[in-house]
Amino acid sequence: MSVRWGIAGPGRIAATVAAEFAHVPDAELVAVGSRSLERAREFAGRFGILQAHGSYAELFASDVDAIYLATPHGQHTDLALAAIEAGKAVLVEKSFTTSVADTEAVIRAGRERGVFVMEAMWTRFLPAIVRLRQMVADGELGEIRAVYGDLLAFREFEPADRLFNPALGGGAVLDLGVYVISFAQQFLGTPSLVHAVGGLYPNGVEGEAGILLGWDDGRYSTQAIGFTAPGPGRQVVAGTKGWVEVKPRFHRGEQLSVHLLGREPEELTLPRTGVGYCHELIHVGECLAAGLTESPVMPLDDTLAVQQVMAEVLSQLGR
Ligand SMILES: NC(=O)c1ccc[n+]([C@@H]2O[C@H](COP(=O)([O-])OP(=O)(O)OC[C@H]3O[C@@H](n4cnc5c(N)ncnc54)[C@H](OP(=O)(O)O)[C@@H]3O)[C@@H](O)[C@H]2O)c1
């Protein structure tokens, strides 16, 4: 079965992902929707897309099977709900929404309508991260006790940009924190303790945070995120039998440094195909072909758990 895709929101990431369809078998990018017909036509022309729609409602009423929702996170909820109501499978960019209540509403709608919904947490689908999860599942690292790292990315403060604009879901937690929390969550599960410190810009949006996650049996994750300083963007997964570094930048990682007790260290390179977004698109196609309404790799319960942690971090930062 070939999946007919439509892109909602012809912005920066949509352009990168549109080019990735060249690496996705059994998928066709056939439509794009925008608030402006002119912008939809320009994007469609750039990527050879047949249908250009001048409203999101028109896109959702079209004959596509699946929507890739690439608007700013403040504009995910209403559009995801509309796409679900139209019976479309939806791949929602990270962060899934800007609040726990909105995430619950989208998940509920998807489950009630019986359509496939997934957060576009592309890192989980990269070959290097898939290999690392397999190593952990096979017990090669023993029991995982800690996951620590950062996603620091310096950006000049520009209040109108979606990264800093509260109306568009701005702030370091929803843009960068989602990656590190989701990364730790896939190995350790959902934490019972969240501690966060960080600083706010003059418009009240957070620019940085240090985050400590804890589990009742003493396992932990420490993470640094922020736009205020550059940093490597690496992660370490540490278990009782060894540790693995996902080399920078981990969220698009290709290299694993594997250190097992009693063994020589090993460097593994597992390249992405294309820029790396094709892996999540291929996964969605496989889920749809199998008749699944949720991904076993990025389940909606994980998305909700990560959103709950982000809400707690934001509240502790005074947002
Ligand atoms: N997975 C990744 O690596 C990755 C990387 C970057 C971004 N993202 C995620 O992708 C999403 C979009 O990010 P982006 O950087 O691509 O944003 P962007 O360049 O600002 O594009 C967003 C698009 O959304 C549409 N939109 C709809 N309602 C809007 C509104 N009220 N205000 C502004 N735009 C609106 C706009 O298209 P029209 O005006 O034509 O409707 C715009 O082109 C975010 O959730 C972000 O976290 C993911």
The ligand as an ORCA input file, in Angstrom:
! r2SCAN-3c Opt
* xyz 0 1
  N      12.047     17.329     14.105
  C      12.884     18.344     13.958
  O      14.093     18.189     13.802
  C      12.340     19.727     13.936
  C      13.142     20.786     13.494
  C      12.569     22.050     13.431
  C      11.265     22.228     13.847
  N      10.530     21.195     14.293
  C       9.140     21.378     14.739
  O       8.347     21.702     13.598
  C       7.388     22.686     13.950
  C       7.548     23.870     12.979
  O       8.826     24.431     13.123
  P       9.477     25.331     11.949
  O      10.783     25.775     12.465
  O       9.408     24.628     10.676
  O       8.465     26.565     11.949
  P       8.262     27.650     10.813
  O       9.400     27.690      9.869
  O       7.869     28.893     11.520
  O       7.015     27.101      9.965
  C       5.807     26.835     10.558
  C       4.702     26.875      9.513
  O       3.468     26.746     10.206
  C       2.461     27.490      9.554
  N       1.592     28.124     10.574
  C       0.310     27.808     10.819
  N      -0.203     28.578     11.785
  C       0.793     29.421     12.139
  C       0.846     30.494     13.064
  N      -0.201     30.848     13.817
  N       2.003     31.156     13.166
  C       3.079     30.811     12.433
  N       3.065     29.815     11.519
  C       1.929     29.132     11.382
  C       3.146     28.497      8.670
  O       2.673     28.282      7.358
  P       1.528     29.220      6.739
  O       1.696     30.581      7.355
  O       1.881     29.191      5.288
  O       0.225     28.578      7.083
  C       4.629     28.174      8.751
  O       5.233     28.035      7.497
  C       7.606     23.019     15.416
  O       6.687     22.293     16.207
  C       9.023     22.560     15.677
  O       9.290     22.140     17.004
  C      11.046     19.949     14.330
*
